[in-house]
Amino acid sequence: MMRELVQSLQDGKGYVWRVPTSRNLTVTGARYYNVEMTRIGNQSHLAAPNGSPRDSVGHGTHTTSTAAGARVPDASYYGLAQGTSKGGLPSARIACYKACSDVGCSGATILKAIDDAIRDGVDMISISIGLSSLFQPDYLNDPIAIGAFHAEQMGVMVICSGGNDGPDPYTVVNTAPWIFTVAASNIDRDFQSSVVLGNGRTFTGSAINFSNLTRSRTYPLVFGKDAAANFTPVSEASNCYPGSFDPKKVAGKIVVCVADDRTVSRKIKKLVVDDAKAKGLILIDEEEKTVPFDSGVFPFVNVGDAVGSQILNYINSTK
């Protein structure tokens, strides 16, 4: 049965459907669509399927595994947070509808996919698609809201993602009252790293790094603004702007930066500090302090404002 399903996907058929058995896959059906946009008004024309329902990007595989991924024992992130990984309901059967392409998601195709799912007899529809919260259409012009309303009328629950914006107010998408809107979840594990000051005080922040720094050796701390290059605004050096440091003032030291300017990402800050031959980076970022950043082997830790203030006070007291 598994071989039949895989072969059918490779053959490029418009849809595949298999009766679940005790020994076949979680994925029991798959459809894909092609849409050619016409120049007449806002109309779309459904062309004959030409391609494959296979996921070429990874987003569909990710969201499907979140919904019904099988149990995977001893899963970890390079040895961190080890445990059993699974989807919400591993025993569920999945029917996939590839409504998006490399150029986006046509409203007409989304509606067609929802109609097909209803006709195929699914019990629930999960949609992880949505516009930016800045451009939310009203319900009468939102294909997801329209299709979800039709599904609800037919007795099929529609579950949608709440979007990738936030946590500011009014940043949730797919909020029609007949949609079950779900926000991003969390896990029961923390990725932590410790900052040990010269006075013996220890602070914990979030981090994913595989550095070999230990308590056996200490390095001097320097606040970014105190290591600014000539003619560079201290505000830029405080935020780890590219080109803002005097390399002689940061080489061999652990740099402390802030996140007043959101245009400079943590990845860029890390690259700037690493390029200046510093030994590590302590980032004071209240907004991102609970979202671990993977810095590879470069020592990095993200702390909040309260801890950051104490670290800066320590730096000032040792000048």
N, C-alpha and C positions, 0 to 999 in steps of 0.2 A: 504494500500500500504506500509506503514511504517512497519507493522507487517510482511508482506510477505518478505521484504528485510532483516529484522533482522533475520527471521527464516532461510532464505536461507544462510546467512552468518554462522549461527550456524550449519547448516547441512554439512558444509565443501565442498560445490561444488566448482569446479574449477573457475567458474565465475558466476556473477549475473548481470542481466541487466533488468532495469525497464523503461518503458516509462514515462517521467516526466508528472505529472499532476499538477493542481493548488494547490493540497494539500499534495504532497509527499515531500520527503527529497531533500536536495541539492545533496546528493550522489545518483546517478542514476545507477552506475555500479561499479563492483569491481572484480578484477582478482588477483590470486596469483599463484606462481610458485615454483617448487622444482627443484633444479639442483644437480645432482650427478657428481662430477668431476671424469673423468677417468684417467688412467695412460698412455694413448696413446697420446703423444705429448701435445698439448695445447687445446685438444678438450673437449667439455662438452656434457653431455647427459641429455636431459630434461626428468625427470621422471614424472610419473603421479602425479597430485597435491595431496598433503597430508597435510592438515592443514587448515588455514583460512586466508582470506584477512584482518582480523582485525589487527589493529596496537597494538603490544604488547610492544612497546618501548616508543612511544609518539612523535617521530620525524615526522612521516607522518601526524599525527593529527595536530601538530603544523604548518607544512608547508601548509596543506590544509586549515586550518582556516585563515592563512595569505592571501591566495589567494581568498577565497570565504566565509569566516566566516560570520555568521549572525550578525546583530546589537545586542549588549548587552548593554542596558542602565545601568548607575550607576556602571560601572565596575571600580575597583580600586585595588591598591596593599595595602591591609590592611588599607584602608582609604586614601592612597596617590594617587595623580594624577587621581582623579575621573573624569569620563566622559563616553562617549559612545565608546565601542570597536567594531570594525568590520574589515572584510577582505577587500581586494582590490575591489572585485565585488560580493557583497552578493547575487545578483540575478543569478549568474552563476551556472551551473550544473557541478558536479564533477564526473569523472570516475577515480577510484583508481586502480593502478597497483602495487602490492606489489612485487617488483623485488629484494628486499634485504632480507636477513635472519640474524640470530644471528651471522653467521660466515662471513658475508660480502655481497658484491654485485658482482655476476658473470657477466662478460661482455656479455656472451651469453644470459643470462636472461634479461639484460638491452635491448639488441637488440630485443629480442622476445617481450618484453613489449612494446617497441616503435612500432614495426610492428603491434601488436594487437591494439594499440591505433589508429593508422592510419586506420586500417581496420574497427574499430568500428565507425569511422567517427567523431573523436574529432576535435575541431577547433584549439586548442592549447595544447601543452604538456609542463608541468612544471616539471623540474628535479632538486631536491635539493640534488644532489650527486656529489662528486668530490674528487680527490686525493689531497694530500698535494701539495702545490706549489713547494716543493722541488723535487717532482717526477712526473712532468707532462710529459706524453707521447706525441709523435708527433701525428698529426691528423690521420695518417694511422694505428696507433695502439691504438687509443682511441675509445672505443666502444660508448661513448656518442657523440663524434664528428661524428663518422660514422653514427650512428642512426639518429642524428639530421640532417645530410646532406640528408639522404634518406627522412626524414619527410619534409624537406624544398622543396625537389624536388616534393613531393606530395601535396604541398600547405598547409602544417601544420607548423605553427610557433613553435619553440622550445625555451623555456625560461629556463635558468639555473642559479643556484646560483654562485656567484663569489668566494665562498670558505670562510674559517674562518681565514685565515692568514691576515697579513697586520698590519698597513697601509704602510709597506715598499714597494718600487718598485718591480715589477715582482712577486707579490704574488697573483695575480688574477688567478683563474682557469676557465676552460670551456670557453676559449677565441677564439674558432673557429669563423671565420667571419660570418658564417651562423647561429650562435647562438646569441640570445638576452641575454646577460649576465647581471645579476642584482646583485648589491652589497647590503649589509645590510643597512637598512634605520634607521631613527631615529623617535622620537616622539616630539610633540610640548610641552613637559613638562620637567621641570628640578626637580631633587631631590637634594635639597640643605640643608646645615647645616651651622651654623655660628660659627666663632671663635671670642670670645670677649677677648681682651687682657686687662691687668691691667691698661694700659694707656687710655683705652676707645676706642681704634681702633677696628673696626669690619671687619672681612674678611669672605667671603663666599666661600665654597667649595662644592663638590658633596658628597652626602651621603644618605644612606637609613638606618636610625636607629630610634629606638623607646625608646631612653633613657629618663630619667627624669631629666637630668641636666638642670638648669636654670641659669639666670643671678644673681639670689639672692645669690649664693654661688660660690666662686672662688677656684681654685686649682692651685698649683704651676706647672710650666712647666719644663720639663727636656729633653734635647737633648739626644738621645740614646747613643752617644759616651761618654757622661759624666756619664753614669750609667753602664758602662761596668764592668763585674765581673773581679776578679783577673785573670791575665794571659789570658784575652780574647782580641783579636785584636779590636781596636776601630771601624774598618770598619765593623766588624760583628755586634757590638752593634748598630751602626748607621743604619744598615739594619734590625734590629729586628730579628737577628738570634736566633733560639731556643737555650736556655742555655747561651745566651750572657750577660744577665743582672744580676746585683747584686740586688736582690729583695728589699733590704733595701733602695736602691737609687731610686726606682720607685714606691714603694707602696704609694698609696694615691695621686699620681701625674698624670698629663697628659703628655704622652710621645710623643716626636716628632721623627719620623724616616724618612729615605730617601729610595729610591728604586733604588740604584745603581746596585744591584744584582737582576736580573729578576728571579733567581731560587727560591727566597723566595716570595711566593704569598701574596696578601693582606690578605687572609684568615689565613695563617700561622702567619703573623705579628700580626694580631688581637688576635689570640689565645695565642701567646707568651706574649704580653702585658697584656692581661686579666689574664693569669696564674700568672703573677708577681704582681697581686693585684693593678695594676694601675687603675686610674679613667677613662682613655680614651686614644685615639690615634689620633694624627694628622700626616697623611702620606703625604710627599712631593713627588709627582709622576706626572711629567708633561705628561707622555704618557697616563696614565689612568685617568686623572683628569676629563674627561667628561663622564666616564663610572661609574655610581654609584655602590657602593658595599654594599650589605645588611649585616650589622653587628649585626642584631637583636637588643637587648636592650643595647648592649655595645656602649658607645659613640665613634664615629669614624667620621672623615672627611678627604677627599682627596683634597689637594690643589696643584696648579702648582708651578713651580720654582720661579716665581716672588713673589707670596704671601709667599711661604716657606722661601725665603730669608729674608723677612721683619720679619717673626716670629722668625727666628734664631737671627737676629740682636736685636730683643727685649729681647730674652733670655740672650744674651751676655751683654746687657746694664743693666740688673738687677742682675747680679751675685754679 
